[in-house]
């Protein structure tokens, strides 16, 4: 008999024999196979980072200088305020003489009033420079809206330190006519012997001079209330009662744009 060929049985993969070698996983095709795991930094990246750092430092320095300047201005303003201690001026209604206060038509009011106001500056080393002052006279009522019965003006003036100034103005008729309701009510009140209660408002702009320093102009409003007036009967003028009149001053002055 011939020799029989004995074939060795192949061991199944994963057996206890030789370890199984996994075949290599094919990589991506085309250009992706050669791509590095991390993209290289863009050329000139360090230079741009350096430029951003310089810009940030410049911004920080600019902000610091602005804050420092604001602090210096605030400190200088506080020092000036502590040195001069500026106080508000005061105003008092001296007299009000009414020559004419009547209706020449259904809604047109004719007014002729002489107003005297005393202005006092309590400061020794502070001077007030006033622009032209607008004056408005109102008829007041606790329930109704105020009605304008006269308007006038005071020319600009300089109010020196520790000075008392008498301001005189002529008040004329208001611009335009009154509305029907206001005219009807005012006619009835003017006929009464007790008269009407009026209010005087002065409005202008003013700046302060303290040594060599001159502040920016600020608005000032003076409101004088508690005045009782009676319309004249005939050609004889009447004098308003001002004993109970009180004037309030609304002024916010600025030292280098710092408001006090």
C-alpha positions, 0 to 999 in steps of 0.5 A: 500500500502506498503511503498515505498522506496525512494532512494536519488539521488547521487550528481554528482561529481563536483557539489556544494555539497561536494567537490570531493576528488581526488584519490591518485596518485600511487608512483613509483614502486620498489626502486625508491619509497624510493629514497630521493629527493636529493642524499646524499653527498658522504662519505669523500666529505669534506675531498676531498674539503679540499685537493683541497683547500690546493693544490690550496694554494700551487700552488698560493704560488709557482707562487708567489715565482717564480714571486718574484724571477724573479722580484728580478733577473731583479732588480739585473740585472738592478742594475749591468747594472746601476753600470757598464754601459757596452758598446760594443767594437769597431773594425777597419780594420787596413790593408789588404795585398793580396799576392795571389788571383787567380784561379788555375783551372776553379773554384778553387780560391787560396787565401793568405791574411794578415788581421790586425784588431784593437779591442778597449774596451771602458769600464774601469771595464768590461772585454771581454773574446773571444772564437776562432773567425771565419773570412770570406772574401766576394766579394760583389756586389750590384746585385749578392750574396756575394761570399766567397773568403777566410777564417781564424781564430783568437785564443781566447783572453782576452780584458781588460778594456780600452785596445786596441788590434791588431788582426792579421790573415792569410786568406786562400782559401775558402773550396770547389770550386766556382760554374761556374757562380760565378767563371766566374764573379769573374775572370772578376772582378779580371782582372779589374784595379779597383779591387773588393769590399770585406767584412770581417765578424768576428764571435765568442762567448764572455762573460763579466766580471764585478767585480765578475760577469761573464755573460753567453756567447753570440754571437757577429758578426763584419761586416766590409764593404767598402774595395776595393782590387786589385789582385796582378800581379806577386809576389808583394803583393797589399794593399787593401784600407780601408780608407772608411771601417766601422765596425758594431758590433752586440752583445747582452750580457746577465746579469743573462739571461736578454738581453741588 
